[in-house]
Amino acid sequence: MKIKSQIHLLLFLIQATFVSANNLNEDPGEVYLFAYSTNDGRSGLNLAWSVDKENWHEIGPNHTFLFSDFGSWGSQKRMYNPYLFQDNEGVWHCIWSLNDEVNVFAHAKSKNLYEWKRQSYPQVKDVGNFQEPEVCFDASGENYVISWLSSSGEDSNLEAYQITTTDFKNYSEIKKIASSDRMNERVDIVLNGKAERGLVYKVTWDLVDQLIKHEEWVQFHNIERNENLNDDPERFMDLKPLDANITLQPEKGKKISDLLIGVFFEDINYAADGGLYAELIQNRDFEYQVSDTKFRDTTWTSTKAWSVNPEAIELSIETTSPIHKNNPHYAVLDIKKSGTGLVNEGYDGIPVKQGEKYDVSLFAKNLGDSKQNLLIKIKDVSGKVISETSIKNIGKNWKKHQSVIKVKTTVANAVLEVIPSTTGKLALDMVSLFPQNTFKNRKNGLRADLAQTIADLNPKFVRFPGGCVAHGDGIDNIYKWKNTIGDLEERVPQPNIWRYHQTAGLGYFEYFQFCEDINAEPVPVLAAGVPCQNSSTGGHGQQCGIPMEEMDDYVQDVLDLIEWANGDKNTKWGKVRAKAGHPEPFNLEYVGIGNEDLITDVFEERFTMIFNAVKEKHPEITVIGTVGPFYMGTDYEEGWDLAERLQIPMVDEHYYQTPGWFINNQDFYDSYDRSKSKVYLGEYATHVPNRRMNIQTALCEALYLTSIERNADVVAMTSFAPLLAKKGHTQWTPDLIYFTNTDVNLTVDYYVQQLYGNNSGETYIPSHVKLSNNDKKVKQRVASSVVKDSASGDLIIKLVNVLPVDVNSTINLKDLAVDNQDAILSVLKGEPNDENQKPSVSKVKVSETFDYQMPAYSFSVIRIKS
């Protein structure tokens, strides 16, 4: 937590051998500091220093001392015209403008200009924008006077305004002032041949020296982060095979979490519709809208994936008389010629298998005078009919019709055609083609092979419905669990923050049912009353939140979820669950509130309301809080401070990092305070930009997970993310499992998760590894972890070798009652860039003391039966 990062920084400052290129022969006492921002505001706060105001030295160069968190990535996250000032207690403040469109500004404070507290985004004006801020004290020396320039609407003329505040939370009325009343302190300074506009301050050399050392510390850790196994041939050119003595210390054994390895499902990369959710018809409810894609795909309309022969049928979309208000759009066919129909292409085609049965269903009503029947065909791309069924007597009112198709031939990219029997008008909605062969044969269930692939990980929990999906793109897009239960036509579809569509066919009932089917704890994650920190809707990002007058209802929704999951079938929401086919409780124990949120005042106020309500009403539920999207920084520090104040039982940490980071941070959790919140490492992965997952990423995760098991008394849960990605439809990489309509492709990282999931335990037994080479870079690439599974009594030894040479190990199991016997050995190995390796499984002889050769670049698991 905070203590850990401070210790790391302190050790660096004590031990650092870096000498700044701009180091001075003697302390000048006072120097000048220049504050500015470059690259159209994307750089955040940059700093440079000078002794004489003539010769300037960048601290970086372009090192970001403060990053603007406002708004979505790409178009926002900008800092314009940063203005620094100190208060009466010597604390630095920074305010800045965000863009030319919003009427808010940003504020943050820091004791040293590189460790910043939470940001806030006050709205200062009903219209107009906020440009070139300045701050000074009033005559009393107690009030800050903030002035800025503003233009509004089509009027490009800049006018000056000011407000006062004592705390940057409460503000006076806005006052219009003359532009000449402003200080106009900004100057242009040339850095590396380019003029930058900013502000100059006189400060102590000690402050600048600390800023230089901080930037050097960051660069030092960037060097560690950039370590790559592909550099090993040069780094370890002279390295010979090593010897290792591994001695277990059962007397130091400790209890660890029995939920350590789980999975995190999010509807990203088409993981739900077109993926895990088994529905084969795309846009079955005609609810696609161009706005789903942020208007990037003009074909993404209510007729997406549907087509007709325009000479025979006119297709229109209407909303005057829908099946249900939650699904207002439906198709109307004006049939001029019979014999052809409405065709759906599915998600990259419709895959069907020979001999399997498929449920066909649709809502229809006859808008014409003639008797109307339907012929439903599955065709291949050449137009050949694979199978067909019929539906008779379409009435004048909406009615659900169902039939079954048995497929005669396997086709990977079929289409479905709904053919009216006669001319006239016909309304259709909720057109569905669903395999009967779903996971566990569940109605409205999951694609069998994908679900089984997840089950094969043996996850102890499933987190859902996602990360950013859970709190959505703006307040109106927050994922509401009540919208995803009940009859399919009553569920509320909505845009996905990843810029496609959620039918909600895979909803909370299906998530809980899947958890039960694979014997995993359900871990639903709900928004903390604020949208995703990268929201683009409204331009305000996570500055906004559900209005406080609406928060009581939102809190009740959270409490209702717990009753729906755990309440007796006679309770209000327990009845709803029972009606869906599950009279017994789901036995929910964990609820996540928030997801890598910015820890702002807006967030804290709403999170606290939810947390306190759940704690009071359901003390048996473990609430999982959030500490931001990174392993350090403002949200991490503020999130942990909030967790300590509220005594949150568990917090959710996220980080995607390079192989070098995972190699060099195996002590990350060693110094965590065991008396404070437990940790759920909810999202992590070894990330190599622009590279696929390979043995390098897999082994770095295996190496890091040995340290996680060592610290599983404080790290209670972990889940790699993202879980699923449909080829051709990815918004994020890396991903654990890739798939098409017909195939499932497993990454090497999948096998690491599977080996840990299938070889977990509840008791950790420390092991001491003594290598024949004491070089730090060598020692940190060899690790062991030993656990005992209480259910089977098995002893499980995990060994990781991330070196290009073998490690000849002698393993001492003294005092563990191991006789000469066979054990199961699983080995994942390969060269760093190998992408398609699988574990080999064999038997190996073990005894109280036995030898095992750890192959170069390998992860070995030895399971010794009780």
Order of alpha helices (4+ residues) and beta strands (2+ residues): alpha-beta-beta-beta-beta-beta-beta-beta-beta-beta-beta-beta-beta-alpha-alpha-beta-beta-beta-beta-beta-beta-beta-beta-beta-beta-beta-beta-beta-beta-alpha-beta-alpha-beta-beta-alpha-beta-alpha-alpha-beta-alpha-beta-alpha-beta-alpha-beta-alpha-beta-beta-beta-beta-alpha-beta-beta-alpha-beta-beta-beta-beta-beta-beta-beta
